[in-house]
Amino acid sequence: MTTRGILLANLGSPAAPERDAVRRYLNEFLMDRHVIDAPWPLRRTIVSLILRQRPEASAKAYGAIWRDEEPGSPLLHWSERLADALRQRVNIPVALGMRYGAPSLEDALKALTAASVDEILLMPLYPQHAGATRSTTIERARTLADRRKLLVLPAFYDRPEYLQVMRDLLSQELPNDADHLLFSYHGLPERQIRKADPTREHCLQRPDCCEAPSSAHAGCYRHQCLATTRRLAAGLTIPHSTSFQSRLGRLRWLTPYTEEHLGELAGAGVRHVAVACPSFVADNLETLEELGIKGEAVFREAGGHRLTLIPCVNDRTDWADALAKWTTLPREELDLT
């Protein structure tokens, strides 16, 4: 009889809000060919330049959100709580691994091996598909899984359970006096969107590329983000918009950029903006610091009065229930590797 184990996976964070720890984390993260898709010599040069100054600034940013209790990383804190909640709902082994940093995917797979698991259901905790999140996580897990069967939960941006959890979250957390709702997603270079297009002639080639039917949508991050917004905004009466955050480097990334868009909203008369982050399931540096601290400062400096950051789904009961339901999905609804 096959024994299935669950591998929850998220991106990761540094071990401490200190320059050296952040430098090690960023080096591992940025040297991934899925993150900076340049030939190794060029990628090494680019990353080495980034690591001259960014670790110190990033360490300061992490320090602003680091928890006093262990684990200090908010991402790891919420991921561990979610894993514990899932264990309470299923009768099979559950392990948590990060693509970068600790606990590593290797550590998680060793734990599943110790539990005599011979079939692994990898659940990448990224709602939309992107090479820099899902692809790299799946590739690494496949390598480490060796000869064990690896099943993968598909991107869940359009699954009814995830959408209902998000709708309930918005219903509970959206302030009554907010006059605009911004859906902010992690950004990607436009170059990576085009590169992921299997047709090589659809993505970003026409203004309505994300609405026009195409096989490219199955792996198109932008399409899946905009589709998430459409589904979540249906029925809402508050004005809303979509933007993309966390731009790195000089390449053109998906637009509009969140920081600039916040300024534009304030300039247009929005006084209280609420920000939701549907590309993250656990609060982290990009939500708590980039939006909750820096984003609010940008909005206020541009004339806005208040920014309310809506929390991620984190360890919500209904979110843990949804994951537990997905652990029983039949193989035909899962991706085989």
C-alpha positions as CSV (number, residue, x, y, z in Angstrom):
1,M,0.0,0.0,0.0
2,T,1.3,3.4,-0.9
3,T,2.1,5.8,2.0
4,R,1.6,9.4,1.0
5,G,3.4,12.3,2.8
6,I,2.8,16.0,2.4
7,L,5.6,18.5,1.6
8,L,4.5,22.1,2.2
9,A,7.0,24.5,0.5
10,N,7.5,28.2,0.6
11,L,10.3,30.4,-0.6
12,G,12.2,31.1,2.6
13,S,13.9,33.9,4.6
14,P,17.3,34.5,6.2
15,A,18.3,33.0,9.5
16,A,18.6,36.3,11.1
17,P,18.1,40.1,10.3
18,E,21.9,40.5,10.1
19,R,24.1,41.4,7.2
20,D,26.0,38.1,6.8
21,A,22.8,36.0,7.2
22,V,21.0,38.1,4.7
23,R,23.9,38.0,2.3
24,R,24.0,34.2,2.4
25,Y,20.3,34.0,1.8
26,L,20.3,36.5,-1.1
27,N,23.3,34.7,-2.7
28,E,21.4,31.4,-2.7
29,F,18.2,33.0,-3.9
30,L,19.6,35.3,-6.6
31,M,22.0,32.6,-8.0
32,D,19.0,30.5,-8.9
33,R,18.7,30.5,-12.7
34,H,14.9,30.8,-12.4
35,V,15.3,34.1,-10.5
36,I,17.9,35.7,-12.6
37,D,17.7,33.9,-16.0
38,A,21.1,34.8,-17.3
39,P,24.1,32.6,-18.2
40,W,26.0,31.6,-15.0
41,P,29.0,33.9,-15.5
42,L,26.8,36.9,-16.1
43,R,24.5,35.9,-13.3
44,R,27.5,35.6,-10.9
45,T,28.7,39.1,-11.9
46,I,25.2,40.6,-11.4
47,V,24.7,38.9,-8.0
48,S,28.1,39.9,-6.8
49,L,27.4,43.5,-7.6
50,I,24.0,43.3,-5.8
51,L,25.6,41.8,-2.8
52,R,27.9,44.7,-2.3
53,Q,25.2,46.9,-0.8
54,R,21.8,45.2,-0.7
55,P,22.4,42.8,2.3
56,E,22.9,45.8,4.7
57,A,19.7,47.5,3.5
58,S,17.7,44.2,3.5
59,A,18.9,43.3,7.0
60,K,17.6,46.6,8.2
61,A,14.2,45.9,6.5
62,Y,14.1,42.4,8.1
63,G,14.9,43.9,11.4
64,A,11.8,46.2,11.2
65,I,9.5,43.1,11.1
66,W,11.5,40.4,12.9
67,R,9.6,38.8,15.8
68,D,11.0,38.7,19.3
69,E,10.0,35.0,19.7
70,E,11.4,32.1,17.7
71,P,11.2,31.8,14.8
72,G,11.9,35.4,14.3
73,S,11.0,35.3,10.6
74,P,7.3,36.1,10.1
75,L,7.2,33.9,7.0
76,L,8.6,30.9,8.9
77,H,6.4,31.6,11.9
78,W,3.2,31.5,9.8
79,S,4.4,28.6,7.7
80,E,5.1,26.5,10.8
81,R,1.7,27.3,12.3
82,L,0.0,26.3,9.1
83,A,2.0,23.0,9.0
84,D,0.9,22.3,12.6
85,A,-2.7,23.1,11.7
86,L,-2.6,20.8,8.7
87,R,-1.1,18.0,10.9
88,Q,-4.2,18.3,13.1
89,R,-6.5,17.7,10.1
90,V,-4.8,14.8,8.3
91,N,-3.6,11.3,9.3
92,I,-0.5,11.3,7.1
93,P,3.0,12.8,7.6
94,V,3.4,16.6,7.0
95,A,6.8,18.3,6.6
96,L,7.7,21.9,5.9
97,G,10.6,23.0,3.7
98,M,11.8,26.2,2.2
99,R,13.3,26.6,-1.2
100,Y,16.1,28.8,0.2
101,G,17.3,28.8,3.8
102,A,16.1,26.6,6.6
103,P,14.3,24.3,7.1
104,S,15.4,23.2,3.7
105,L,13.5,21.0,1.2
106,E,16.2,18.4,1.9
107,D,15.5,18.5,5.6
108,A,11.8,18.1,4.9
109,L,12.3,15.2,2.6
110,K,14.5,13.5,5.2
111,A,11.7,13.8,7.7
112,L,9.3,12.2,5.2
113,T,11.8,9.4,4.6
114,A,12.0,8.7,8.3
115,A,8.2,8.4,8.2
116,S,8.5,5.7,5.5
117,V,6.8,7.7,2.9
118,D,7.0,6.4,-0.7
119,E,4.7,9.0,-2.4
120,I,5.1,12.7,-1.9
121,L,2.5,15.4,-2.5
122,L,4.3,18.6,-2.9
123,M,2.2,21.6,-2.1
124,P,4.0,24.8,-3.3
125,L,2.4,27.6,-1.3
126,Y,2.3,30.0,-4.3
127,P,-1.2,30.6,-5.7
128,Q,0.0,31.7,-9.2
129,H,2.6,29.9,-11.4
130,A,6.0,31.5,-11.9
131,G,9.3,30.1,-12.7
132,A,10.9,31.9,-9.8
133,T,8.6,30.3,-7.3
134,R,6.8,27.1,-8.4
135,S,9.2,25.9,-11.1
136,T,12.3,26.2,-9.0
137,T,10.6,24.5,-6.0
138,I,9.3,21.6,-8.1
139,E,12.7,21.1,-9.8
140,R,14.6,21.0,-6.5
141,A,12.0,18.7,-4.9
142,R,12.1,16.4,-7.9
143,T,15.9,16.1,-7.6
144,L,15.8,15.4,-3.9
145,A,12.9,13.0,-4.1
146,D,15.1,10.5,-5.9
147,R,13.1,7.5,-7.0
148,R,10.0,8.3,-4.9
149,K,6.8,9.3,-6.7
150,L,6.4,13.1,-6.6
151,L,2.9,14.6,-7.2
152,V,2.4,18.3,-7.3
153,L,-0.5,20.5,-6.4
154,P,-1.2,22.7,-9.4
155,A,-1.3,26.5,-9.1
156,F,-4.5,27.2,-7.1
157,Y,-5.3,30.8,-8.0
158,D,-8.6,29.7,-9.5
159,R,-9.5,26.9,-7.1
160,P,-12.9,27.6,-5.4
161,E,-11.6,26.8,-1.9
162,Y,-8.7,29.4,-2.1
163,L,-11.0,32.0,-3.6
164,Q,-13.6,31.6,-0.9
165,V,-10.9,31.9,1.8
166,M,-9.7,35.1,0.2
167,R,-13.3,36.4,-0.1
168,D,-14.0,35.7,3.5
169,L,-10.7,37.4,4.5
170,L,-11.6,40.5,2.5
171,S,-15.1,40.5,4.0
172,Q,-13.6,40.5,7.5
173,E,-10.6,42.7,7.1
174,L,-11.6,45.4,4.6
175,P,-12.3,48.6,6.5
176,N,-15.7,50.2,5.9
177,D,-14.2,53.6,5.3
178,A,-11.6,52.5,2.8
179,D,-12.2,54.2,-0.6
180,H,-10.0,52.0,-2.7
181,L,-8.8,48.4,-2.7
182,L,-5.4,47.6,-4.2
183,F,-4.4,44.1,-5.1
184,S,-0.6,44.0,-5.0
185,Y,1.2,41.0,-6.5
186,H,4.9,40.3,-6.5
187,G,6.4,41.5,-9.7
188,L,8.3,39.7,-12.4
189,P,10.5,41.0,-15.3
190,E,8.4,41.2,-18.5
191,R,11.3,39.2,-20.1
192,Q,10.4,36.2,-18.0
193,I,6.7,36.4,-18.9
194,R,7.6,36.3,-22.6
195,K,10.1,33.5,-22.1
196,A,7.4,31.4,-20.4
197,D,5.0,31.7,-23.3
198,P,5.1,28.4,-25.1
199,T,3.5,30.0,-28.2
200,R,6.2,32.7,-28.3
201,E,3.6,35.0,-29.8
202,H,0.9,35.7,-27.2
203,C,2.1,37.0,-23.9
204,L,2.6,40.8,-23.8
205,Q,2.2,40.9,-27.6
206,R,-1.3,42.5,-27.5
207,P,-3.1,44.7,-25.0
208,D,-5.7,42.1,-24.2
209,C,-3.3,39.1,-24.1
210,C,-4.5,38.0,-20.6
211,E,-8.1,38.1,-21.7
212,A,-7.8,36.5,-25.1
213,P,-8.0,32.7,-25.0
214,S,-4.5,31.0,-25.3
215,S,-2.7,27.9,-24.1
216,A,-0.1,30.3,-22.7
217,H,-2.4,31.1,-19.8
218,A,-1.6,27.8,-18.1
219,G,1.9,29.1,-17.2
220,C,1.4,32.8,-17.4
221,Y,1.9,34.6,-14.1
222,R,0.4,37.9,-15.2
223,H,-2.8,36.2,-16.6
224,Q,-3.2,34.3,-13.3
225,C,-2.7,37.4,-11.2
226,L,-5.3,39.4,-13.2
227,A,-7.7,36.4,-13.1
228,T,-7.3,36.3,-9.4
229,T,-8.2,40.0,-9.1
230,R,-11.3,39.6,-11.4
231,R,-12.6,36.7,-9.3
232,L,-12.0,38.4,-5.9
233,A,-13.4,41.7,-7.0
234,A,-16.6,40.3,-8.4
235,G,-19.4,41.6,-6.3
236,L,-17.3,44.2,-4.5
237,T,-18.6,47.8,-4.7
238,I,-15.3,49.5,-3.7
239,P,-13.1,50.7,-6.5
240,H,-10.1,48.5,-7.0
241,S,-6.9,48.1,-9.1
242,T,-4.0,45.8,-9.5
243,S,-0.3,46.5,-9.3
244,F,3.1,44.6,-9.0
245,Q,5.7,45.2,-6.3
246,S,9.3,44.3,-5.4
247,R,11.0,45.3,-8.6
248,L,14.8,44.6,-8.7
249,G,17.3,46.0,-11.2
250,R,16.8,48.1,-14.3
251,L,14.8,45.7,-16.5
252,R,11.2,46.5,-17.2
253,W,8.9,44.6,-14.9
254,L,5.2,44.0,-14.9
255,T,3.3,47.3,-14.4
256,P,1.9,49.3,-12.8
257,Y,4.5,49.3,-10.1
258,T,2.9,49.3,-6.7
259,E,5.0,52.1,-5.2
260,E,4.2,54.5,-8.1
261,H,0.6,53.4,-8.2
262,L,0.1,54.2,-4.5
263,G,1.3,57.8,-5.2
264,E,-1.0,58.0,-8.2
265,L,-4.0,56.9,-6.1
266,A,-3.2,59.5,-3.4
267,G,-2.9,62.1,-6.1
268,A,-6.3,61.1,-7.5
269,G,-7.9,61.8,-4.2
270,V,-7.9,58.4,-2.5
271,R,-7.5,59.0,1.2
272,H,-7.8,55.5,2.7
273,V,-6.4,52.6,0.6
274,A,-6.6,49.0,1.6
275,V,-4.0,46.7,0.2
276,A,-4.4,42.9,-0.3
277,C,-1.6,40.6,-1.4
278,P,-3.1,37.5,-3.2
279,S,0.3,36.2,-4.4
280,F,1.4,35.5,-0.8
281,V,-0.2,33.1,1.6
282,A,2.0,34.1,4.6
283,D,3.0,37.6,5.7
284,N,6.6,38.3,5.0
285,L,9.1,41.1,4.2
286,E,7.2,42.1,1.0
287,T,3.9,42.5,2.8
288,L,4.8,43.8,6.3
289,E,7.8,46.0,5.4
290,E,7.6,46.9,1.7
291,L,3.8,47.6,1.9
292,G,3.0,48.0,5.6
293,I,5.9,50.4,6.3
294,K,7.4,51.8,3.1
295,G,4.1,51.6,1.1
296,E,2.3,53.6,3.8
297,A,5.0,56.2,3.9
298,V,4.8,56.6,0.1
299,F,1.0,56.9,0.2
300,R,1.1,59.5,3.0
301,E,3.8,61.6,1.4
302,A,1.7,61.7,-1.8
303,G,-1.3,63.1,0.1
304,G,-3.0,59.9,1.3
305,H,-4.2,59.6,4.9
306,R,-4.2,55.9,5.7
307,L,-3.0,52.6,4.3
308,T,-4.6,49.4,5.7
309,L,-2.6,46.3,5.0
310,I,-4.9,43.3,4.8
311,P,-3.1,40.2,6.3
312,C,-2.3,37.1,4.3
313,V,-4.3,34.0,4.9
314,N,-1.5,32.8,7.2
315,D,-2.9,30.0,9.5
316,R,-6.6,30.8,9.1
317,T,-8.8,27.9,10.0
318,D,-10.6,27.9,6.6
319,W,-7.2,28.0,4.8
320,A,-5.9,25.0,6.8
321,D,-9.2,23.3,5.9
322,A,-8.7,24.0,2.2
323,L,-5.2,22.5,2.3
324,A,-6.5,19.4,4.1
325,K,-9.1,18.9,1.4
326,W,-6.5,19.2,-1.3
327,T,-4.4,16.4,0.3
328,T,-7.1,14.0,-0.8
329,L,-7.2,15.1,-4.4
330,P,-7.2,12.2,-6.9
331,R,-4.0,11.8,-9.0
332,E,-5.7,13.0,-12.1
333,E,-6.1,16.5,-10.5
334,L,-2.5,16.7,-9.6
335,D,0.6,17.3,-11.7
336,L,2.9,14.3,-12.2
337,T,6.7,14.8,-12.3
